[in-house]
Amino acid sequence: MNLSPVSGSTVAASLPRRHLMVAGALAAFVPAARSASSTLPQAVSLADELAAALRHGEPLVVMVSLEGCPFCVVARNSYLAPLRAEGRLDIVQVDMRTGRPLKDFQGQALTHEEMTRRWAIKLAPTVLFFGKGGQEVAERLVGGMLPDFYGAYLDQRLEAARKAVRG
């Protein structure tokens, strides 16, 4: 991408309009990043949270988030929190760089950060879908760079996860 001014225009004008629109939309969410994490409950016991989801015939959806991540704010507030608020899904959040205590699917005590490393997650947001035995039942939804398609990708993964859980 050429970022040098083009015949009297500014650097911003040479950026694709879509990138500027996405950046502007995300910038509006950045101040809310800290308070927004409360819209999804923090994972405490993955085994218990999975059991509750399976009782409803649904997968457990886990969003791995990073504080200050504007893409996480959009994924959380625009897609995942509304699904949870409708009562359609059990969704919890795991934070990449916190020492918050967590029990894994076997009841072992560890931290959110350790769980993130165990899952080998390197990019936030990452959304995971779990079924019986704590097995992943759909492809992970990694990143948030394609806001035009995020909802469709999320729907595809949810459909696959539901089929696996109800299968």
Secondary structure, DSSP 8 states (H G I E B T S, - for coil): ---S--TT--HHHHS-HHHHHHHHHHHHHGGGHHHHGGGS-B-SBHHHHHHHHHHTT--EEEEEE-TT-HHHHHIIIIIIHHHHHTTS-EEEEEETT---EEE-TT--EEEHHHHHHHTT--SSSEEEEE-GGG-B-S--EE----TTTHHHHHHHHHHHHHHHHH-
